[in-house]
Amino acid sequence: MHQIRESGEDYLEVILDIERELGVVRSVEIARRLSVSRASVSKALAVLREAGLVEPSYYGDVVLTEAGHARAEAVRRRHDLLYTYLTRTLGVSPENAEQDACRMEHVVSEEMIERIAALLEEPA
């Protein structure tokens, strides 16, 4: 698995979310959702492209590769499991749970994620 930074995982997660919601992913929408400049998006996409996680952009569309899709799905799953655990099990407010899950998703072990999934009776 290619080494990318936390911010790269955030980009993958947002690209996946946009793809699911809108069908077509454009860099301007990525910039809006992450509150960054379009230049920052271009730099991040270049890194993700070099890592083989996004396809070269034609006509402004951003497309995840198969590997990118798998990586984005894994990040989204970790985020969702952590958010659910924090709100449902620990009673953390939705706002704080969202922020905490976003930070935690990058650093927790796969063992912890699988234990949380088992505790929540979520499928693997």
C-alpha positions in Angstrom: 0.0 0.0 0.0 1.4 3.4 -1.0 2.4 5.7 1.8 0.3 8.8 1.7 -0.2 11.4 4.5 -3.3 11.9 6.5 -4.3 14.8 4.2 -4.1 12.4 1.2 -6.5 10.0 3.0 -8.8 13.0 3.7 -8.8 13.8 -0.1 -9.6 10.2 -0.9 -12.5 10.1 1.5 -13.9 13.4 0.1 -13.5 12.2 -3.4 -15.4 9.0 -2.5 -18.2 11.0 -0.8 -18.6 13.4 -3.8 -18.6 10.4 -6.2 -21.4 8.8 -4.2 -23.4 12.0 -3.9 -23.0 13.7 -7.2 -21.6 10.9 -9.5 -18.9 13.3 -11.0 -16.0 14.6 -9.0 -14.6 18.0 -9.8 -11.6 19.6 -8.2 -13.6 22.8 -7.3 -16.0 20.6 -5.2 -13.1 19.0 -3.5 -11.7 22.4 -2.7 -15.0 23.6 -1.4 -15.5 20.6 0.9 -12.0 20.7 2.3 -11.9 24.5 2.5 -8.6 24.6 0.5 -7.5 26.4 -2.7 -7.8 24.8 -6.1 -4.0 24.9 -6.2 -3.8 22.8 -3.1 -6.2 20.3 -4.7 -4.0 20.2 -7.8 -0.9 19.4 -5.7 -2.7 16.7 -3.7 -4.2 15.1 -6.8 -0.7 15.0 -8.3 0.6 13.1 -5.3 -2.4 10.7 -5.4 -2.0 10.2 -9.1 1.7 9.4 -8.6 0.7 6.9 -5.9 -1.7 5.3 -8.4 -4.8 6.2 -6.5 -6.5 8.6 -9.0 -6.7 8.6 -12.7 -5.2 11.5 -14.7 -7.8 14.2 -14.8 -9.6 14.7 -18.2 -12.1 17.5 -18.6 -11.7 18.3 -14.9 -13.2 15.0 -13.6 -11.4 13.2 -10.8 -11.7 9.4 -10.9 -10.4 7.0 -8.3 -8.5 4.0 -9.5 -9.4 0.6 -8.2 -6.7 0.9 -5.6 -7.8 4.4 -4.8 -11.4 3.3 -4.4 -10.3 0.5 -2.0 -8.2 2.9 0.0 -11.0 5.5 0.2 -13.5 2.8 1.2 -11.2 1.7 4.0 -10.8 5.2 5.3 -14.5 5.9 5.1 -15.2 2.6 7.0 -12.8 3.5 9.8 -14.3 7.0 10.0 -17.9 5.6 10.2 -17.1 2.9 12.7 -15.3 5.4 15.0 -18.1 7.9 14.7 -20.7 5.3 15.5 -18.7 4.0 18.5 -18.1 7.5 19.8 -21.8 8.5 19.5 -23.6 5.3 20.3 -21.3 3.7 22.9 -19.6 6.6 24.5 -22.4 9.2 24.1 -20.1 11.8 22.5 -22.0 14.6 20.7 -22.3 14.2 16.9 -20.3 17.4 16.3 -17.4 16.3 18.5 -17.6 12.7 17.3 -17.3 13.8 13.7 -14.1 15.9 14.5 -12.6 13.2 16.7 -13.3 10.4 14.2 -11.7 12.4 11.4 -8.5 12.7 13.4 -8.6 9.2 14.8 -9.2 7.4 11.5 -5.6 7.9 10.5 -3.9 6.6 13.5 -5.8 3.7 15.1 -4.7 0.1 14.5 -6.7 -2.3 12.3 -7.1 -4.5 15.4 -8.9 -1.6 17.2 -11.1 -1.0 14.1 -12.1 -4.7 13.9 -12.8 -4.9 17.7 -15.0 -1.8 17.4 -16.8 -3.4 14.4 -17.4 -6.6 16.4 -18.6 -4.6 19.4 -21.0 -2.7 17.2 -21.9 -5.9 15.3 -21.0 -4.3 12.0 -20.0 -6.5 9.1 -16.3 -6.6 8.1 
